[in-house]
Amino acid sequence: MRKFFVILIIVLALGTAFLIKREQSTGTRADLTDRIDTIELNIDSSDTTIIAEKRDDVKAELDGKSTLSVQKNGDTIEIEVKRKWYQWFSFFGESDVTVYIPKEFDHHLDLNIGAGNLTFSGESESKPMKLDRVNIDMSSGHVKLAHLETTEFEHDGSSGKLTIDSLTTKEGSFDISSGDVKLTNYVGPIEGELSSGDMQVEMKKLIDDVRFDLSSGSVKLDLPDQADFTLKGEASSGDISCEFPLKNQKVDDGNIAGKHGSGKYKIDVSISSGNVDIY
């Protein structure tokens, strides 16, 4: 009986390896027509790289386990990478996905990340990738973005890490249940809600209002020395600190208020628990 189980395990392993080998290199594409408004990525667990280049279609390549599909659904091109049941065993290795999109695409990009890593960057800080909307919904993993300019940017993270260098947006929303968000060279408004986790923001310029609502967690807000803002901070518990000298400063039972420079933009902070440092 013991010999039978050993043989069975070997047969299953060889069969699974054969199935995986058949799926190890797959490529598929879809034409980008005038009707396409959204490119949507649904990634279970893979290391994904998005490359914007001169082309008129969307192409995806898979190296490793998982299954890949690219299809049109109305005004959306959907790219989906999923694992089959046998592919969740760690000894079969990870998948690498490369997605090629037209650099002239300027509509909506939706990223739904279950796990794994994703990277996407515009050409440079002076030549960013311009998009109408970027929406990120991530359960885990690490998303790294750079050199983007958007009308709307929305992040909803239950866990994982988001790192962005050089983002300019007219609307910025960050809803964090847990995990970390780090923004550098950021320009635009911020609406931040944290149930838990940490958020670090380095503002290249302050040109709009900023609001944070924390149930718990930590926020570090790095502002330019000449930033013009009016601060209103309310803390039920936790701490709000501001290293800027404030005109008409009021500090009372964890609350803080005051103005720096002309006071043009609002910085509103509300804390149930946690810490916010402004410097």
C-alpha positions in Angstrom: 0.0 0.0 0.0 2.8 2.3 0.9 4.5 1.6 -2.4 1.2 2.4 -4.2 0.9 5.9 -2.6 4.5 6.7 -3.5 3.9 5.7 -7.1 0.6 7.8 -7.1 2.4 10.9 -5.8 5.1 10.5 -8.5 2.5 10.2 -11.2 0.5 13.2 -9.9 3.7 15.3 -9.7 4.8 14.3 -13.2 1.3 15.0 -14.6 1.1 18.4 -12.9 4.6 19.3 -14.1 3.5 18.4 -17.6 0.4 20.6 -17.4 2.5 23.5 -16.0 5.1 23.2 -18.7 2.4 23.4 -21.4 1.3 26.7 -19.9 4.7 28.2 -19.2 4.9 30.5 -22.2 1.6 32.1 -23.4 1.0 35.3 -25.3 -2.3 37.0 -26.2 -3.5 40.5 -27.4 -6.4 42.7 -28.2 -6.7 45.7 -30.5 -7.2 49.1 -28.9 -10.0 50.8 -30.8 -11.7 54.1 -30.2 -14.4 52.3 -28.3 -12.0 51.2 -25.6 -12.3 53.3 -22.4 -10.7 51.1 -19.8 -7.8 48.6 -19.5 -8.4 46.3 -16.5 -5.9 44.0 -14.9 -7.1 41.2 -12.6 -4.1 39.4 -11.1 -4.4 36.6 -8.6 -0.8 36.2 -7.7 2.0 37.1 -10.1 4.9 39.5 -10.6 3.5 41.9 -13.2 5.2 44.6 -15.2 3.2 47.1 -17.3 5.2 48.7 -20.1 3.8 51.7 -22.1 5.3 51.9 -25.6 4.5 52.9 -29.2 1.8 50.4 -30.3 -1.9 50.2 -31.2 -2.9 47.1 -29.2 -2.7 45.6 -25.7 -0.5 42.5 -25.4 0.2 40.3 -22.4 2.9 37.6 -21.9 3.0 35.0 -19.2 6.1 33.1 -18.1 5.4 30.4 -15.5 2.3 28.9 -14.0 -1.2 30.4 -14.0 -3.5 31.0 -16.9 -3.7 34.2 -18.9 -6.5 35.7 -20.9 -6.9 39.0 -22.7 -10.4 39.8 -24.0 -12.7 42.7 -24.9 -15.8 43.3 -22.9 -17.8 46.3 -24.1 -15.6 49.3 -23.7 -13.0 47.4 -21.6 -10.0 45.3 -22.4 -9.7 42.7 -19.5 -6.4 41.0 -18.7 -6.8 38.2 -16.2 -4.2 36.0 -14.7 -5.4 33.1 -12.5 -3.9 30.0 -10.9 -5.4 26.6 -11.2 -5.8 24.4 -8.1 -2.4 22.6 -8.6 -0.6 25.9 -9.2 -1.0 27.1 -5.6 1.7 24.7 -4.4 4.8 26.8 -3.8 7.3 24.4 -5.2 6.1 25.0 -8.7 7.5 28.6 -8.7 6.1 32.0 -9.4 4.7 33.6 -12.6 6.0 36.6 -14.4 3.5 38.7 -16.4 4.4 41.5 -18.8 1.6 43.7 -20.1 2.3 46.1 -23.1 0.0 49.1 -23.5 0.0 52.0 -26.0 1.8 55.0 -24.5 -0.8 57.2 -26.1 -3.6 55.5 -24.1 -5.1 58.2 -21.8 -8.3 56.8 -20.3 -8.9 54.5 -17.4 -6.5 52.0 -15.9 -8.0 49.6 -13.3 -5.6 47.4 -11.3 -7.1 44.6 -9.1 -4.2 42.8 -7.3 -4.7 39.7 -5.1 -1.1 39.2 -4.3 2.4 39.5 -5.9 4.2 42.6 -7.2 3.3 45.1 -9.9 5.4 47.8 -11.4 4.4 50.6 -13.8 6.1 53.8 -14.8 5.8 56.7 -17.2 8.8 57.7 -19.2 10.2 60.2 -16.8 9.2 62.9 -14.3 9.1 65.5 -17.1 7.3 63.1 -19.5 4.7 61.3 -17.3 2.2 58.8 -18.5 -1.1 60.8 -18.6 -4.3 58.9 -17.7 -7.8 60.1 -16.9 -8.2 57.7 -14.0 -6.2 55.1 -12.1 -8.0 52.8 -9.7 -6.1 50.3 -7.5 -7.9 47.6 -5.5 -5.3 45.4 -3.7 -5.6 42.6 -1.1 -1.9 42.0 -0.7 1.5 42.4 -2.5 3.5 45.4 -3.5 2.5 47.9 -6.2 5.2 50.3 -7.4 4.3 53.2 -9.7 6.2 56.2 -11.0 5.9 59.3 -13.3 2.1 59.5 -13.6 -0.3 62.3 -14.2 -4.0 61.7 -13.7 -7.4 63.4 -13.3 -8.4 60.9 -10.7 -6.4 58.5 -8.6 -8.1 56.0 -6.2 -6.5 53.4 -4.0 -8.4 50.8 -1.9 -6.0 48.6 0.1 -6.9 45.9 2.6 -3.2 45.0 3.0 0.1 45.2 1.1 2.2 48.1 0.1 1.8 50.9 -2.4 4.8 53.0 -3.4 4.5 55.9 -5.8 7.2 58.4 -7.0 6.1 61.4 -8.9 2.3 61.5 -9.1 0.3 64.6 -10.1 -3.5 64.3 -9.8 -6.6 66.5 -9.6 -8.3 64.0 -7.2 -6.4 61.7 -4.9 -8.2 59.2 -2.7 -6.5 56.6 -0.4 -8.6 54.1 1.7 -6.3 51.9 3.7 -7.7 49.0 5.9 -4.1 47.9 6.6 -0.7 48.0 5.0 1.6 50.8 3.9 1.4 53.7 1.4 4.4 55.8 0.5 4.1 58.8 -1.8 7.1 61.0 -2.9 7.0 64.0 -5.2 3.2 64.1 -4.9 1.2 67.0 -6.3 -2.6 67.3 -5.7 -5.3 67.0 -3.1 -5.4 64.0 -0.7 -8.4 62.3 0.9 -6.9 59.7 3.2 -8.9 57.2 5.4 -6.9 54.7 7.5 -8.4 52.0 9.6 -4.9 50.9 10.3 -1.5 51.0 8.6 1.0 53.7 7.8 1.0 56.5 5.2 4.0 58.6 4.3 3.5 61.6 2.0 6.2 63.9 0.6 4.4 66.8 -1.2 6.4 68.3 -4.0 4.0 71.3 -4.0 0.9 72.0 -1.9 -1.7 73.2 -4.4 -5.0 71.8 -2.9 -6.6 70.6 0.3 -5.5 67.6 2.4 -7.7 65.5 4.7 -6.9 62.5 6.8 -9.3 60.5 8.9 -7.6 57.9 11.1 -9.2 55.1 13.2 -5.7 53.9 13.9 -2.3 54.0 12.3 0.2 56.6 11.4 0.6 59.4 8.9 3.7 61.4 8.1 3.1 64.5 6.0 6.2 66.2 4.6 5.3 69.7 3.2 7.4 72.2 1.3 8.9 74.9 3.5 6.8 77.7 1.9 3.5 75.7 2.0 0.4 77.9 2.7 -2.1 76.1 4.8 -4.6 76.3 7.6 -4.4 73.4 10.0 -7.4 71.9 11.9 -6.5 68.8 13.9 -8.9 66.9 16.2 -7.7 63.9 18.2 -9.9 61.7 20.5 -6.8 59.7 21.3 -3.3 59.7 19.8 -1.2 62.7 18.8 -1.0 65.4 16.1 2.2 67.3 15.8 3.2 70.1 13.5 6.8 71.4 13.2 5.8 74.5 11.2 5.4 77.7 13.2 1.7 78.5 13.1 -0.1 81.9 13.4 -2.9 82.0 15.9 -1.9 78.6 17.1 -4.4 76.8 19.4 -3.5 73.6 21.2 -6.2 72.1 23.5 -6.6 68.5 24.8 -5.0 66.9 21.7 -6.5 69.3 19.2 -4.4 71.8 17.2 -5.2 74.7 14.9 -3.4 77.5 13.2 -2.2 79.0 9.9 1.1 78.9 8.0 1.9 81.4 5.3 -1.3 82.7 3.6 -3.3 79.8 4.9 -4.7 79.2 1.4 -5.2 75.4 1.6 -6.9 73.4 4.3 -5.3 70.5 6.1 -7.9 68.7 8.2 -7.0 65.8 10.4 -9.3 63.7 12.5 -7.9 60.9 14.7 -9.7 58.3 16.8 -6.3 56.7 17.6 -2.9 56.9 16.1 -0.4 59.6 15.2 0.0 62.3 12.5 3.3 64.2 12.1 3.4 67.3 9.9 6.8 68.7 9.0 
